[in-house]
Amino acid sequence: MLARLGRVGAMNLEDLFSHYGYLALIFGSFADGTPVMLFGGFAAHRGWLVLLPSVILAGAVGNFLAGAAWFFAIRAIGEQILTRRPAWAAEVAKVRTHLDRWEVPVILGVRFVPGLATGGLIAVALSSITPARFLVLNAVAAVLWALAFGVLGYLLGHAVEWLLGEIERYEKPVALLLLALTAVWIAYQQWGRWRRAGHGQPGTLPSGM
């Protein structure tokens, strides 16, 4: 499989990433960022992208835009979103018990907590926080998120190099395999959202939210 991917990867990945890599990171982080940021870190390890500040900034921009879009959409809909999606109410209730006392830690950290990211952002959007304050905290959280997963992807590159030795022989097939897995992951997450929406079940937010 790696050999086949290697033949497909005969294209110049360096040129491809230099032209479209950062733009792909922005859109990917907006859509479903965690695997995208991991790949961005791996690409930086191989020298196709620059980790600091470019990869982190691109991922943070996508994550920030996703959070802001959901915040303003939820605020426009109001509490009735919990009526439309009753299964979200339990998540929101869990976050609301901590939000008043620990507003900043909740906003900065909730996107890292599986199962509470959706309820967390809804609870924040329905709280009394001002849009300006949220945008500032959302920007800080987006940078922290991008930094965490970007660096993790960079370390993944080190791990692959340690395991495979002469990574230059495998970098293209490994990169293409990671791209394929990322695309499958995003498609699966989107399909899951549409399916849950059709059954009135809680969805998940894009961009690692």
trRosetta pair geometry for C-beta under 8 A, 3 or more apart (Angstrom, degrees):
i j d omega theta_ij theta_ji phi_ij phi_ji
1 4 5.8 -54 -151 34 32 111
1 5 6.4 29 153 -14 66 106
1 173 7.8 128 122 -171 67 125
1 177 7.8 77 137 -95 110 120
2 5 5.7 -56 -147 41 32 110
2 6 6.2 41 150 -28 64 104
2 170 6.4 -25 -174 -136 132 94
2 173 4.1 91 -163 146 72 156
2 174 7.5 9 -134 -57 107 63
2 177 7.4 -36 -105 -46 73 134
3 6 5.4 -51 -150 30 32 118
3 7 6.9 33 152 -19 63 98
3 173 7.2 -21 -56 -85 16 150
4 7 6.0 -52 -157 30 34 108
4 8 6.7 31 147 -13 64 104
4 173 7.9 97 65 -121 49 117
5 8 5.4 -54 -150 39 39 112
5 9 5.9 33 151 -18 69 110
5 172 7.2 177 130 124 87 80
5 173 3.8 106 90 -135 111 83
5 176 4.5 -179 -175 81 111 133
5 177 5.8 -6 -140 -52 171 85
6 9 5.4 -60 -144 42 31 109
6 10 7.7 68 150 -57 56 69
6 170 7.7 -80 -84 -127 117 44
6 172 5.4 96 -129 87 65 113
6 173 4.3 -42 -60 -53 77 108
6 176 8.0 -162 -70 23 34 136
7 10 6.1 -8 -172 -35 41 107
8 11 8.0 -23 149 2 54 98
8 176 6.2 123 88 -148 114 164
9 13 6.4 -6 -169 -51 100 117
9 172 3.3 155 127 168 146 114
9 173 6.0 -139 6 -65 142 48
9 175 6.8 113 -127 65 142 104
9 176 4.9 -127 -70 -36 115 132
10 172 7.8 72 -62 178 28 159
11 15 8.0 -111 160 58 86 105
11 16 6.2 56 134 -44 120 132
12 15 4.1 42 109 17 118 112
12 16 6.4 159 94 -17 64 86
13 16 5.3 -55 -144 39 37 116
13 17 6.0 30 161 -14 71 107
13 48 6.1 -53 130 -111 96 140
13 171 7.8 -148 54 126 153 102
13 172 6.0 -172 -23 -113 138 85
13 175 6.0 64 -144 100 157 160
14 17 6.2 -61 -147 40 24 103
14 18 6.2 24 156 -21 63 111
14 47 7.6 -15 -114 107 107 89
14 48 5.4 -137 -113 -118 58 84
15 18 5.6 -56 -142 36 30 112
15 19 6.3 19 162 -12 65 110
16 19 6.4 -70 -155 40 24 102
16 20 6.2 -41 174 37 63 107
16 21 7.4 97 120 -54 65 88
17 20 6.9 -85 -125 61 24 67
17 21 3.6 41 -167 -61 72 127
17 43 5.7 -177 -138 -170 150 133
17 48 4.0 46 69 164 158 114
17 49 5.7 -102 161 -54 124 89
18 21 6.6 22 -52 4 16 117
18 48 7.2 -120 -48 -174 72 71
18 49 8.0 -172 -84 -88 51 61
20 23 5.4 -69 -159 51 58 111
20 24 5.4 62 145 -29 87 107
21 24 5.8 -61 -150 35 26 111
21 25 6.5 27 154 -21 64 105
21 40 7.5 127 174 -123 99 83
21 43 6.3 -172 -148 144 132 156
21 48 6.5 161 -87 137 156 101
21 49 5.0 -147 141 -82 150 116
22 25 5.4 -48 -150 31 36 115
22 26 6.7 40 151 -21 64 98
22 49 7.0 145 -64 -136 79 118
22 54 5.9 -77 -99 172 126 103
22 55 7.4 -124 -106 -94 82 47
22 58 4.4 -144 -160 -89 81 147
23 26 5.7 -49 -153 30 35 112
23 27 6.6 23 154 -7 66 106
23 58 7.7 -94 -56 -146 18 127
24 27 6.0 -59 -146 45 32 103
24 28 5.6 30 158 -18 68 115
24 36 7.6 -155 140 -155 83 114
25 28 5.7 -56 -134 44 26 110
25 29 5.9 27 164 -20 64 109
25 36 6.2 148 -133 157 58 110
25 37 7.4 83 -151 -92 99 57
25 40 4.9 65 -110 -92 123 135
25 49 8.0 100 -40 -140 140 160
25 55 6.5 -150 -123 -146 166 64
25 58 3.9 66 93 126 127 127
25 59 5.4 -70 169 -65 111 69
25 62 6.6 -144 136 -13 63 139
26 29 6.1 -59 -146 36 22 107
26 30 6.6 22 153 -18 59 107
26 58 5.1 -94 -57 -171 78 85
26 59 7.7 -130 -86 -80 43 26
26 61 5.3 -28 -122 89 99 114
26 62 4.4 171 -161 -63 44 102
26 65 7.9 45 -175 19 91 138
27 30 5.6 -55 -151 35 32 113
27 31 6.3 25 154 -16 67 109
27 62 6.6 -105 -23 -115 10 126
28 31 5.7 -58 -145 38 33 107
28 32 7.3 -58 -178 58 65 58
28 33 6.3 110 127 -112 73 59
28 36 3.3 161 138 -126 125 151
28 37 8.0 -177 111 -40 112 57
28 62 6.7 1 68 -164 51 169
28 182 7.2 -3 -150 168 134 128
28 186 7.3 -97 -144 -80 82 144
29 33 3.6 41 -139 -110 59 117
29 36 5.5 -137 -63 89 60 137
29 37 6.3 68 -96 -57 101 95
29 58 7.2 152 -1 132 139 72
29 59 4.6 155 -85 -146 149 60
29 60 7.8 -34 159 -14 162 13
29 61 7.4 103 74 71 140 62
29 62 2.8 115 77 89 106 135
29 63 5.0 -69 163 -44 115 74
29 66 7.1 -134 132 -13 72 129
29 146 7.1 4 -131 -98 147 102
29 207 5.1 51 158 -132 60 97
29 208 7.3 -34 -157 4 73 111
30 33 7.3 88 -6 -63 19 102
30 62 4.2 -109 -40 -164 72 90
30 63 7.5 -136 -80 -64 46 29
30 65 5.5 -28 -105 82 110 113
30 66 4.7 170 -143 -61 59 102
30 206 6.2 19 153 132 48 131
30 207 5.3 -30 -136 -69 19 120
31 36 7.6 103 59 -35 95 146
31 62 8.0 -41 7 -178 60 124
31 66 7.9 -134 -31 -92 17 130
31 186 5.6 32 128 -149 124 124
31 190 7.6 -32 -176 -65 103 114
31 206 5.3 -92 -173 -159 22 124
31 207 6.8 105 51 -59 22 71
32 35 7.2 16 118 31 96 96
32 36 7.1 129 89 -13 60 113
32 185 6.8 -157 116 123 136 94
32 186 4.6 170 45 -116 129 80
32 189 4.9 124 -114 68 155 156
32 190 7.4 -115 -35 -47 135 83
32 206 5.4 -89 -70 -148 59 73
32 207 6.5 -100 -99 -55 19 30
32 208 7.2 113 -172 -41 46 57
33 36 5.1 -78 -148 48 48 114
33 37 5.4 42 163 -24 90 106
33 59 6.3 112 -164 -157 125 92
33 62 6.1 150 -94 108 123 121
33 63 5.5 -25 -31 -79 170 94
33 66 7.5 -140 -27 4 120 155
33 145 7.5 66 103 141 141 122
33 146 7.9 -67 168 -93 140 75
33 149 7.3 127 134 73 96 159
33 206 7.4 89 -16 157 84 72
33 207 4.2 39 -16 -149 115 56
33 208 4.2 -63 62 -14 102 107
34 37 6.1 -58 -147 34 25 106
34 38 6.6 26 155 -18 61 106
34 149 5.8 -135 -142 -128 61 154
34 208 4.6 124 -51 -93 84 104
35 38 5.4 -51 -148 35 38 116
35 39 6.4 37 154 -17 68 104
35 181 6.8 -136 -165 117 140 90
35 182 4.4 178 130 -117 120 80
35 185 4.8 95 -4 69 159 157
35 186 7.3 -126 56 -46 125 83
36 39 5.9 -58 -153 38 31 108
36 40 6.3 35 148 -23 65 105
36 59 7.2 165 109 -114 101 99
36 62 7.9 -53 102 94 147 161
36 182 5.9 103 -79 -158 59 130
36 186 7.7 50 -50 -66 105 122
37 40 5.2 -47 -144 33 37 117
37 41 6.5 39 155 -19 65 100
37 55 7.9 116 -147 163 70 100
37 59 4.7 70 -104 -129 103 144
37 145 7.8 -137 -65 141 170 81
37 146 6.0 -149 -125 -137 133 60
37 149 3.7 67 107 110 133 119
37 150 5.2 -82 -177 -65 98 65
37 152 7.9 58 120 54 101 101
37 153 6.1 -160 133 -21 61 135
37 208 7.5 -4 2 -46 131 145
38 41 5.9 -54 -154 34 31 110
38 42 6.6 31 148 -18 63 105
38 149 5.7 -73 -59 176 68 96
38 152 6.2 -49 -111 98 83 100
38 153 3.8 161 -161 -85 41 105
38 156 6.3 45 -172 2 94 154
38 178 7.7 -135 111 -165 99 121
38 182 8.0 -169 63 -91 100 110
39 42 5.4 -52 -148 36 37 114
39 43 6.2 40 153 -21 68 103
39 153 6.2 -83 -4 -144 12 140
39 175 7.9 99 -157 -149 99 69
39 178 5.0 153 -110 145 103 121
39 179 6.7 103 -144 -80 150 58
39 182 5.5 -36 -31 -62 145 145
40 43 5.7 -51 -146 35 31 112
40 44 6.5 34 152 -20 63 103
40 49 6.3 -61 -164 75 73 160
40 55 4.5 152 159 -158 113 113
40 58 7.2 -162 -140 77 149 120
40 59 6.1 -160 52 -58 165 119
40 150 5.8 -47 95 -119 110 87
40 153 6.0 92 65 82 58 162
41 44 5.6 -52 -150 34 33 113
41 45 6.6 38 150 -23 64 101
41 51 6.5 49 -128 -117 64 107
41 55 6.6 138 -78 147 50 151
41 149 7.0 -147 -23 136 132 57
41 150 4.4 154 -73 -172 102 46
41 151 6.2 -126 -126 -36 137 5
41 152 6.2 130 49 70 171 50
41 153 2.3 131 54 77 114 99
41 154 3.9 -96 -178 -34 99 65
41 155 7.4 -14 151 15 134 60
41 156 6.6 94 100 31 114 104
41 157 6.9 -146 131 -13 78 110
42 45 5.6 -51 -154 30 35 114
42 46 6.7 25 151 -12 65 105
42 153 4.7 -89 -27 173 71 95
42 154 7.0 -155 -70 -86 32 31
42 156 5.4 -50 -82 85 99 111
42 157 4.6 152 -137 -64 62 98
42 160 7.5 49 -139 7 111 141
42 174 8.0 -129 173 132 137 109
42 175 7.2 177 124 -106 121 77
42 178 6.2 -90 67 -165 160 176
43 46 5.8 -59 -152 40 34 107
43 48 4.4 -73 -177 67 89 116
43 49 4.6 51 117 11 108 113
43 55 7.5 164 73 -103 101 132
43 153 7.9 -4 15 144 67 128
43 175 7.0 82 -91 -130 82 115
44 47 7.6 54 -177 -69 33 18
44 48 7.3 -95 -77 57 27 69
44 49 4.6 -63 -80 82 70 89
44 50 6.3 51 -131 -179 100 7
44 51 3.7 102 173 -64 155 83
44 55 5.0 -74 -59 -28 132 153
44 150 7.3 41 11 -177 146 96
44 153 7.5 91 31 104 103 107
44 154 5.6 -41 78 -95 112 100
44 157 7.6 -138 72 -14 65 155
45 51 7.7 53 -53 -59 56 123
45 153 7.5 -148 -13 130 115 74
45 154 4.8 149 -60 -147 103 63
45 156 7.6 -153 -3 72 154 66
45 157 2.8 150 84 82 161 165
45 158 6.5 -126 -144 -40 141 65
45 161 7.8 -136 155 -26 126 124
46 157 6.2 -138 -40 -140 74 134
46 167 7.7 -132 -106 131 94 126
46 171 5.4 126 -130 -155 134 130
46 175 7.1 -47 -4 -74 167 124
48 175 8.0 75 -11 -121 158 148
49 54 6.3 -141 177 98 91 122
49 55 5.2 94 134 -70 127 108
50 53 7.6 14 119 43 107 35
50 54 4.3 75 72 25 97 125
50 55 6.5 -164 88 -18 45 89
51 54 7.4 100 80 52 7 78
51 55 4.9 -42 -131 33 40 128
51 56 6.7 50 167 -27 63 95
51 150 6.2 139 -155 158 90 115
51 151 7.6 84 -171 -88 131 59
51 154 5.7 23 -105 -82 143 137
52 55 7.5 -48 -53 41 34 89
52 56 6.0 16 -102 7 62 127
53 56 5.7 -80 -164 57 56 106
53 57 4.9 56 145 -32 93 116
54 57 5.8 -59 -140 37 23 109
54 58 6.3 21 162 -18 63 107
55 58 5.9 -56 -147 36 28 109
55 59 6.4 23 158 -12 63 109
55 146 7.7 176 130 172 69 107
55 150 5.2 143 122 -145 113 129
56 59 6.0 -60 -148 42 28 108
56 60 6.0 29 155 -21 65 111
56 143 7.0 48 163 -152 105 71
56 146 4.8 122 -158 127 63 114
56 147 5.3 33 -137 -84 124 66
56 150 5.0 -129 -86 34 75 169
57 60 5.7 -57 -143 38 28 112
57 61 6.3 33 156 -24 64 104
57 146 7.6 146 -46 131 11 158
58 61 5.8 -52 -151 30 29 112
58 62 6.8 24 155 -13 62 105
58 146 7.8 161 71 -150 51 140
59 62 5.9 -58 -152 38 33 109
59 63 6.1 27 155 -14 68 111
59 142 7.9 179 123 171 70 86
59 145 7.5 -138 139 105 110 86
59 146 3.5 148 98 -131 113 111
59 149 7.2 -154 -180 73 155 107
59 150 5.9 -161 17 -61 156 115
60 63 5.7 -58 -143 43 31 110
60 64 5.9 35 157 -24 67 108
60 139 7.6 56 170 -163 111 62
60 142 4.3 106 -159 134 74 98
60 143 4.6 24 -121 -88 139 54
60 145 7.3 138 -105 63 70 87
60 146 4.1 -93 -58 0 75 150
60 147 7.9 26 -67 -31 113 75
61 64 5.8 -54 -144 35 26 112
61 65 6.4 24 158 -17 62 108
61 142 7.6 115 -48 154 15 140
62 65 6.0 -58 -148 36 28 108
62 66 6.4 28 155 -19 64 107
62 207 5.9 -169 135 -120 89 123
63 66 5.7 -54 -149 35 31 112
63 67 6.4 29 156 -16 65 107
63 111 7.9 91 -169 173 119 163
63 141 7.9 -128 136 111 122 81
63 142 4.1 163 95 -140 110 94
63 145 5.4 -173 -170 82 166 135
63 146 6.0 -150 8 -54 139 98
63 207 4.7 165 -114 169 59 123
63 208 6.3 -28 -117 50 112 113
63 209 7.5 154 -156 -60 83 87
64 67 5.9 -59 -150 38 29 109
64 68 6.2 25 156 -16 66 110
64 138 5.8 112 -139 136 75 98
64 139 5.5 31 -120 -104 129 59
64 142 3.9 -43 -62 -57 80 171
65 68 5.8 -55 -142 40 30 109
65 69 6.1 34 157 -23 65 107
65 207 7.9 160 69 -67 73 165
66 69 5.9 -55 -147 34 27 111
66 70 6.5 19 158 -11 63 107
66 205 7.0 122 156 161 113 101
66 206 4.9 -125 -147 90 132 99
66 207 3.4 164 30 15 167 146
66 209 6.0 -150 125 -31 119 127
67 70 6.1 -61 -149 41 29 105
67 71 6.1 33 154 -25 66 109
67 111 7.6 -62 -89 -75 120 140
67 121 6.7 -139 -142 -124 79 128
67 138 4.6 -178 113 -155 139 120
67 141 7.3 111 -86 83 170 122
67 142 6.6 -132 10 -70 136 108
67 205 8.0 58 -96 161 59 142
67 207 7.1 -104 -37 87 73 135
67 209 5.9 161 -86 -99 79 128
68 71 5.5 -53 -144 33 31 116
68 72 6.4 18 164 -9 66 107
68 135 6.4 41 -105 -112 111 87
68 138 6.1 131 -64 128 78 160
69 72 6.5 -63 -148 41 25 99
69 73 6.1 23 156 -17 63 114
70 73 5.6 -59 -141 40 30 112
70 74 5.9 27 163 -17 68 110
70 121 5.5 21 117 150 131 142
70 125 7.2 -114 130 -58 76 145
70 205 5.7 -5 -86 -137 165 121
70 206 7.8 178 -50 36 124 86
70 209 6.7 158 18 135 158 171
71 74 6.2 -63 -149 39 22 105
71 75 6.2 18 156 -16 62 112
71 121 6.6 -105 -77 -175 72 99
71 124 7.0 -52 -117 103 100 105
71 125 4.7 -172 -146 -97 60 106
71 131 7.5 133 135 -127 127 81
71 134 5.9 155 -158 146 154 146
71 138 7.1 -84 -34 -77 149 150
72 75 5.6 -52 -139 40 32 112
72 76 6.2 37 157 -24 64 104
72 125 7.8 -132 -46 -137 18 118
72 131 7.4 44 -88 -124 92 121
73 76 5.8 -56 -152 33 28 111
73 77 6.6 21 153 -13 63 107
74 77 5.8 -57 -148 39 34 107
74 81 5.9 -44 -143 -20 80 167
74 121 7.1 148 -2 132 158 89
74 122 5.5 -149 -151 -122 151 66
74 125 3.8 71 90 112 123 160
74 126 6.8 -82 145 -48 111 82
75 78 7.2 33 -178 -73 33 52
75 125 4.8 -125 -55 -179 81 97
75 126 7.3 -172 -100 -79 62 46
75 131 7.7 -71 -13 -84 176 100
77 80 6.0 -118 162 66 85 92
77 81 4.6 78 115 -57 132 105
77 84 7.9 -66 176 14 135 139
78 81 6.9 162 79 -9 37 90
78 126 7.3 96 -157 -116 42 95
79 82 5.8 -39 -178 22 64 111
79 83 7.4 62 131 -14 73 98
79 126 6.3 94 -83 -140 69 130
80 83 4.9 -46 -158 32 58 116
80 84 6.2 57 145 -19 76 99
81 84 5.5 -53 -147 39 37 111
81 85 6.2 -13 164 28 70 103
81 88 7.2 -38 134 72 92 150
81 122 6.7 -143 102 -143 136 119
82 85 6.6 -70 -130 68 28 71
82 86 6.7 64 166 -108 64 43
82 88 5.9 -124 -118 82 67 102
82 89 4.7 86 -164 -84 110 91
82 92 6.4 -73 -100 22 122 156
82 122 7.6 124 -70 164 90 138
83 86 6.8 10 -145 -71 26 80
85 88 4.4 44 116 -1 110 117
85 89 7.8 170 107 -29 68 75
85 200 6.7 -178 -123 -163 58 65
85 202 6.4 99 172 -100 117 60
85 203 7.6 -72 -137 7 147 88
86 89 5.5 -30 -167 -2 53 119
86 200 7.1 17 31 169 89 111
87 90 6.9 -40 -174 19 46 105
87 91 8.0 40 139 -5 63 104
87 200 6.7 129 -7 140 114 74
87 201 5.3 -3 30 -147 166 46
87 202 4.3 -126 111 -37 110 87
88 91 5.5 -59 -163 40 54 112
88 92 5.9 52 144 -23 82 107
88 118 6.4 -102 -129 131 104 116
88 119 6.0 173 -170 -91 77 80
88 122 6.1 61 167 10 128 172
88 202 4.9 133 -76 -109 69 102
89 92 5.6 -56 -147 38 33 112
89 93 6.2 37 155 -25 67 104
90 93 5.7 -51 -147 32 31 113
90 94 6.8 34 153 -22 62 101
90 119 7.5 -74 91 -101 53 145
91 94 5.9 -54 -157 29 33 112
91 95 6.7 22 153 -11 65 107
91 115 7.4 -153 -115 157 113 67
91 116 6.0 174 -158 -127 99 56
91 118 6.0 30 126 83 162 91
91 119 2.4 -146 136 -61 104 141
91 120 7.5 -77 158 -26 104 56
91 122 7.4 82 98 43 108 126
91 123 7.9 -131 123 -34 76 111
91 202 6.5 100 -11 -128 137 157
92 95 6.0 -63 -153 40 33 105
92 96 6.0 35 154 -26 70 110
92 119 4.6 -138 -59 -157 47 92
92 122 5.2 -71 -93 96 110 117
92 123 4.7 159 -149 -70 75 92
92 126 7.3 20 -154 37 131 140
93 96 5.7 -53 -141 33 30 113
93 97 7.0 39 159 -28 60 99
93 119 7.9 -56 25 -167 49 132
94 97 6.4 -55 -166 20 29 111
94 98 7.9 -2 150 6 58 106
94 116 6.5 -99 95 -121 130 111
94 119 6.3 52 49 127 100 151
95 98 6.3 -78 -166 47 41 96
95 99 5.7 51 147 -50 79 109
95 106 6.4 114 -164 -161 95 130
95 110 6.7 33 -123 -119 126 140
95 116 6.3 139 -69 -171 106 107
95 119 5.2 169 -10 129 125 98
95 120 4.8 171 -110 -102 150 58
95 122 8.0 129 49 65 145 79
95 123 4.0 -169 93 16 125 163
95 124 7.7 -69 146 -37 138 74
96 99 5.3 -43 -130 14 37 121
96 100 7.6 37 -179 -20 62 91
96 123 5.0 -145 -63 -145 77 125
96 127 7.7 174 -118 -81 85 103
98 101 6.2 -79 -163 53 49 97
98 102 5.0 -28 168 43 91 115
98 106 5.8 150 111 -79 105 126
99 102 7.0 -82 -119 64 17 67
99 103 5.8 51 179 -99 63 66
99 106 5.3 -88 -108 52 65 172
99 123 5.6 -154 -58 143 150 121
99 124 6.8 -165 -137 -84 131 64
99 127 5.9 -134 146 -85 142 146
100 103 6.9 -2 -144 -58 13 94
100 127 7.9 -172 -76 -141 67 126
102 105 4.6 -43 174 50 104 112
102 106 5.3 112 109 -31 90 96
103 106 6.0 -65 -150 36 23 110
103 107 6.4 14 162 -13 64 109
103 127 7.8 178 -123 140 108 162
103 129 6.9 153 -161 -82 129 120
104 107 6.1 -59 -145 38 29 105
104 108 6.1 19 161 -11 65 114
104 137 6.4 -139 -130 -124 69 130
105 108 5.8 -63 -140 45 29 106
105 109 5.5 -6 172 6 68 124
106 109 6.5 -76 -132 50 18 90
106 110 5.4 27 178 -44 65 113
106 120 6.4 -166 173 -151 93 107
106 123 7.9 -70 159 93 138 125
106 124 7.1 177 118 -76 113 108
107 110 6.7 -30 -113 10 17 109
107 120 7.9 161 -103 165 40 109
107 124 5.8 101 -97 -113 93 145
107 134 7.2 -147 -136 -134 144 69
107 137 4.5 30 120 144 145 135
107 138 7.0 -83 175 -70 114 59
107 141 6.0 -118 140 -51 77 142
108 137 6.6 -100 -61 -174 78 96
108 140 6.4 -41 -108 107 102 108
108 141 4.7 -157 -127 -92 50 95
108 144 6.4 43 -168 34 94 156
109 112 5.5 -61 -168 34 62 112
109 113 6.7 55 142 -27 84 106
109 141 7.8 -119 -35 -127 29 109
110 113 5.6 -59 -154 29 45 113
110 116 5.7 -106 -160 119 90 103
110 117 5.9 141 141 -112 83 50
110 120 3.1 166 167 -164 149 163
110 121 7.1 -177 103 -45 133 64
110 124 7.8 -165 31 -32 154 125
111 117 5.1 64 -125 -128 48 107
111 120 7.2 -136 -56 82 52 143
111 121 7.7 53 -77 -55 88 106
111 141 6.3 112 16 165 129 122
111 145 5.8 -30 100 -90 134 136
111 205 8.0 -79 -121 75 92 130
111 208 5.8 65 170 128 111 85
111 209 5.0 -63 -123 -131 106 46
112 145 7.1 -155 -67 -106 89 89
112 148 7.5 6 -104 78 122 169
113 116 4.4 -11 106 49 118 115
113 117 6.4 171 68 -55 69 72
113 120 7.2 109 55 -40 115 144
114 117 7.3 -24 -119 -15 26 106
116 119 5.5 -67 -155 55 57 107
116 120 5.1 68 146 -37 84 108
117 120 5.6 -55 -144 32 24 117
117 121 6.6 17 163 -13 61 104
117 204 6.6 47 74 -154 116 87
117 205 5.6 -123 130 33 108 112
117 208 7.5 -135 -139 149 157 47
117 209 4.9 148 167 142 119 51
118 121 6.4 -63 -154 36 26 101
118 122 6.4 21 154 -13 64 111
118 202 6.0 147 92 177 156 111
118 203 6.5 154 -116 86 148 59
118 204 5.5 -114 -55 -123 119 44
118 205 5.3 167 -95 -24 71 94
118 209 7.3 91 -79 120 51 93
119 122 5.7 -59 -145 41 33 111
119 123 6.0 35 158 -22 68 108
119 202 7.7 -22 -53 -148 91 143
120 123 5.8 -57 -147 35 26 109
120 124 6.4 23 156 -16 63 107
121 124 5.6 -52 -145 37 34 111
121 125 6.2 33 156 -19 66 107
121 205 5.9 55 24 -60 150 159
121 209 5.8 13 -40 174 145 121
122 125 5.8 -57 -146 38 30 110
122 126 6.2 14 160 -7 66 112
123 126 6.1 -66 -144 46 27 101
123 127 6.3 40 153 -40 63 104
124 127 5.6 -49 -150 16 31 118
124 129 6.2 -19 -174 25 77 144
124 134 6.6 127 156 -122 114 117
125 134 7.8 71 -95 -131 57 159
129 133 5.4 -122 -174 82 92 119
129 134 5.1 101 130 -59 125 98
130 133 4.6 89 59 8 87 103
130 134 6.9 -156 90 -6 44 86
131 134 5.6 -58 -147 39 32 112
131 135 6.2 33 158 -23 68 106
132 135 5.9 -54 -148 32 29 111
132 136 6.7 29 154 -18 62 103
133 136 5.9 -54 -153 33 33 110
133 137 6.4 21 155 -8 67 109
134 137 5.9 -64 -147 45 32 104
134 138 5.6 35 155 -24 70 111
135 138 5.5 -51 -137 38 28 115
135 139 6.4 35 156 -25 61 102
136 139 5.9 -54 -155 29 28 111
136 140 6.8 24 150 -14 62 103
137 140 5.6 -51 -150 36 37 111
137 141 6.1 36 152 -18 68 107
138 141 5.6 -54 -143 40 31 111
138 142 6.1 37 155 -25 65 105
139 142 5.7 -52 -146 32 29 113
139 143 6.7 29 155 -18 62 103
140 143 5.9 -57 -154 34 31 109
140 144 6.5 29 151 -16 65 107
141 144 5.6 -55 -148 38 33 112
141 145 6.1 35 154 -21 67 107
142 145 5.7 -53 -145 37 30 113
142 146 6.2 26 157 -15 65 108
143 146 5.9 -56 -144 40 29 107
143 147 6.1 30 156 -20 64 110
144 147 5.8 -56 -144 37 27 112
144 148 6.3 29 157 -22 63 107
145 148 5.9 -56 -149 32 27 110
145 149 6.6 1 165 3 64 109
145 208 5.9 149 -178 108 133 142
146 149 6.6 -68 -143 48 26 92
146 150 5.4 27 162 -21 66 120
147 150 5.9 -57 -132 41 21 111
147 151 6.1 19 167 -15 61 111
148 151 6.4 -65 -153 37 19 104
148 152 6.4 18 152 -19 60 112
149 152 5.2 -49 -142 37 37 117
149 153 6.3 42 156 -21 65 101
149 208 7.2 -123 -24 -104 156 156
150 153 5.8 -53 -152 34 30 110
150 154 6.5 33 148 -20 63 104
151 154 5.3 -50 -150 34 37 117
151 155 6.4 36 151 -17 67 102
152 155 5.7 -53 -150 38 32 110
152 156 6.5 43 146 -27 62 100
153 156 5.2 -44 -151 26 37 120
153 157 7.0 45 149 -22 62 94
154 157 5.7 -45 -163 24 37 115
154 158 7.2 37 142 -15 62 98
155 158 5.3 -45 -156 32 45 115
155 159 6.5 47 146 -21 69 101
156 159 5.4 -51 -149 35 36 113
156 160 6.4 38 152 -19 67 102
157 160 5.8 -51 -146 35 32 110
157 161 6.4 33 153 -19 64 106
157 167 7.9 77 -175 -167 77 161
158 161 5.6 -57 -150 37 31 113
158 162 6.3 32 152 -21 66 106
159 162 5.6 -53 -148 36 32 112
159 163 6.3 25 155 -15 65 109
160 163 5.8 -60 -145 41 30 107
160 164 5.8 -3 168 7 69 117
160 167 6.1 89 120 -121 94 122
160 170 7.6 -141 166 100 111 124
160 174 6.1 100 -166 -162 148 158
161 164 6.6 -67 -128 52 21 89
161 165 7.6 89 179 -89 53 1
161 167 4.3 -55 -108 -42 75 139
164 167 5.4 98 83 -93 117 68
164 169 7.7 -149 156 63 117 97
164 170 5.1 -80 176 33 155 150
164 174 7.8 -111 -26 -60 164 142
166 169 4.9 50 112 0 104 111
166 170 7.7 117 99 2 67 93
167 170 5.8 -78 -155 54 49 94
167 171 5.5 70 148 -64 84 91
167 174 7.7 -46 -163 16 90 151
168 171 5.8 -25 -130 -8 31 118
170 173 5.7 -66 -161 52 63 103
170 174 5.1 61 143 -25 91 112
171 174 5.8 -60 -141 42 26 110
171 175 5.9 28 159 -22 64 110
172 175 5.7 -54 -142 36 28 111
172 176 6.3 23 160 -14 64 107
173 176 5.7 -56 -143 41 32 108
173 177 6.1 35 156 -22 66 106
174 177 5.6 -54 -147 36 29 113
174 178 6.4 30 154 -18 64 105
175 178 5.8 -55 -149 37 30 110
175 179 6.4 32 151 -20 64 105
176 179 5.5 -49 -146 36 34 114
176 180 6.3 36 153 -20 65 103
177 180 5.7 -53 -148 35 32 111
177 181 6.4 30 153 -16 65 106
178 181 5.7 -54 -145 39 32 110
178 182 6.2 37 153 -23 65 105
179 182 5.6 -54 -148 34 30 114
179 183 6.4 29 155 -18 64 104
180 183 5.8 -54 -149 36 31 110
180 184 6.4 30 153 -17 65 106
181 184 5.6 -54 -146 39 32 111
181 185 6.2 37 154 -23 65 106
182 185 5.6 -54 -148 34 30 113
182 186 6.4 26 156 -16 65 105
183 186 6.0 -54 -147 37 30 108
183 187 6.2 29 155 -17 65 109
184 187 5.8 -58 -146 40 30 111
184 188 6.1 32 155 -21 65 108
185 188 5.7 -56 -147 36 28 111
185 189 6.4 26 156 -18 64 106
186 189 5.8 -54 -147 37 30 110
186 190 6.3 29 155 -17 65 107
187 190 5.9 -56 -147 38 30 109
187 191 6.2 31 154 -19 65 108
188 191 5.7 -55 -146 38 29 111
188 192 6.2 32 153 -22 64 106
189 192 5.6 -54 -149 35 31 114
189 193 6.6 34 152 -21 64 101
189 204 6.8 -78 -163 70 102 125
190 193 5.7 -50 -151 31 34 112
190 194 6.6 29 154 -14 65 104
191 194 5.9 -56 -149 39 32 108
191 195 6.1 31 153 -19 66 110
192 195 5.7 -56 -143 39 30 111
192 196 6.1 27 159 -16 66 108
192 203 7.6 140 120 -138 81 77
192 204 7.4 17 104 20 119 110
193 196 6.0 -58 -144 40 27 106
193 197 6.1 30 156 -23 64 108
193 203 4.4 57 -136 -147 82 120
193 204 6.5 -107 -85 43 98 71
194 197 5.6 -53 -146 35 29 114
194 198 6.5 30 154 -21 62 105
195 198 5.8 -56 -155 33 30 111
195 199 6.7 5 155 1 64 110
196 199 6.0 -71 -148 50 34 96
196 200 7.9 -95 167 69 61 17
196 201 4.0 -94 -157 77 89 100
196 202 6.5 -44 170 79 137 29
196 203 5.0 162 85 -82 131 72
197 200 7.7 40 -171 -70 29 26
197 201 7.8 -86 -51 52 22 67
197 203 5.9 10 -60 -61 86 127
204 209 7.6 155 167 80 76 76
205 209 3.3 -56 103 85 128 115
206 209 6.3 34 70 20 38 110
